[in-house]
Amino acid sequence: MRQRYIDIPSVNNSSSCERTETNIRDHFRWKSIKQFLYIAHAFSSTSFSFDLFSKVLVVNAHIIEYIIYAMFIGISYMFMDFFIKQYTRRLDTIETLNPLMRGVSFGILLQTAVWTLMHACNLADSLRFLMASLDRSPSWTKCQRASNVSCLSSQELILNCRHDIMIDFSSTSAHVSYTKQFTSFDRNSLSMRLFVIAIVWISNFFIATISDEALLKLFKFSFLFGLFSTAYILIFLMCSSKYTTKAFYDIMDIKDGFKLNCFNLVTDPFGVGLIGAYDFGHISPFLMTDNAVIIFTIVFIAVAFARSLIVRVLYMKLTNCVNVKYVDTPHYLLFAILPLSTEFLDAHKVFVLYIYAYLLTALVSCLAMFTSTISRLLHSEFRSVKNIYIVGLLCFLGFTLSLPLSIFTTKRRLGVLYGLNICTLYLGGCKVAIVMWVYGVKRFSNDVQFWLGFKPTRFWVFLWATFPVLILVILINKIVKMLYLEDFHASIAWIFITVCFVLIFHVKIIAKYILKNNLAGILKSNPKYGPPELEDRIRRRNFNELFNSKQCRHECLIIDGKFECNHLPLMFKEKTTSEPSSPSSLTNIYDAGPSKKRPSSVMDACILHMS
């Protein structure tokens, strides 16, 4: 730990002692873990993670399966990625760790940009539906007559339900409304979508340029609103609906077995192949990353399970009267299935407001998080350009590209999304392979021990060492399944663009080292990699893991030449030897600082002799 190696030139140096004590408090501070929860929640709260376990979507996961994948994929990558950020205290391409990381980082930046565009489109749709839900009769409850289309309004469906008459979902007003709003290209629909997307990106510009303290408060509000609103709706369902118990058993049922097509549900919330969560410099650099990531995983899975239970209850209530064949995308679930299902429950306005208010607050924070993180990474590469100009350019490009993406057909959008998932897995695996295989698992573990004061267990080391192999197996499986997609050409096109984009950087870097006649330098890290302060990097080079892993009798973290076993600074004693009876030596053994009392070993020996 950094605080264990601070040089104290004199006993009276109060500033060094104060900084040391402050760092020790920050190291174990619950405040930093809470801030990590807020930031990680803002990063992971997307429309794709709204429903994970309800088994309504075609791509879903069992909760036990998800926990296993999260343990072997999610937390190991998030631990590594966030530790590198807090260890170096900067957000950049990490080319000092390895030159090849520059190409991988810019490839990750490209995937994050497309991911951000998808969230912006979903945010615009959520805003439209939130405004429509305030109407007494929303659009999904009324039939908008069209040629050769049969339609039943929500009131007619409720009447048919009382007579046990089953209706196909394609004949409902919700499906007709969804088709008109998202698949038709008439002038009114396109102009409305353009207007709402413009509002989203203009608002995002002002939110992404606020101060870091205000941005963290926004993340905190989003987390607390999602947590308490989900808990309120779940308690309401448990007290009013008879389907809650059955929905719980349906979710926990493992008869269907585990599916191997839900890896993106695990990798996306934990940032595999994406820029990942960034702490904005407000989290202690000595935060125990492993504990923070595990706590976030528990909270995220618990809240996701509660949301999935709510979705399952709404789906079961709907399928009593409506025949729903399958739900292929989360977008169709959120803007067609769930709005109509709330009409069959009491206080249906509460459920509608919960769904779209939750999406609005979560996606606003998520979009601001991604935009701000991308702009900071670009600002670290182009320091002559101000960050506010980069944010403005990103919002303008986002607005320009969001409308073409929003009018893609469902099949083409699924193809792009599938290719995006493959690219994120590929780049995430490359990043871990460079860190753990080229830089070295042992060196990375020593970095953790030096900075945080504990050596990673064999569990973490095993996960880091085997992560690239596991990702390679998953990639082969997903590429084989990609060939069975209806529009796999969009996936292949995006994969080709990403691979070419990364290879351009790699070829440039390799050519640069060939000209320097130092091709082996590609496999070496820069001496500047590590903590931002020079003295900390010097201490890291002189760090001895065996010496600093000693345990004292108090079972504290480590001891070294600056701190004794009782966590007090060592006394600076004179080099000249003095007689035991000298007054100075007898006085010094009682001095332990201005405010702390410390019994001496001489007094202990006298007491033992007298007893």
Secondary structure, DSSP 4 states (H G I P E B T S, - for coil): -GGGG---S-TT-HHHHHHHHHHHHHHT-HHHHHHHHHHHHHHH--GGGS-SSSS-BSS---HHHHHHHIIIIIHHHHHHHHHHHHHHTS-S--TTT-TTHHHHHHHHHHHHHHHHHHHHHHHHHHHHHHHHHTSSS-GGGS----TT---B-HHHHHHHHHTT--EEGGGBHHHHHHHHHHT---HHHHHHHHHHHHHHHHHHHHHHTS-HHHHHHHHHHHHHHHHHHHHHHHHHHHHH-TTHHHHHHHHH--TT---SS-HHHHHTTTTTTS-----TT-S-TT--HHHHHHHHHHHHHHHHHHHHHHHHHHHHHHHTTEE---B--HHHIIIIIHHHHGGGSTTHHHHHHHHHHHHHHHHHHHHHHHHHHHHHHHHHH-TTS-HHHHHHHHHHHHHHHHHHHHTS-HHHHHHHHHHHHHHHHHHHHHHHHIIIIIIIHHHHHHHHHHHHSSPPPHHHHHHHHHHHHHHHHHHHHHHHHHTTSTTHHHHHHHHHHHHHHHHHHHHHHHHHHHHTT-GGGGGS--TT-S-SSHHHHHHHHT--TTGGG---TT--S---SSB-TTSPBPP---SS---TT-HHHHHHTT---SS-----HHHHHHHHHH-
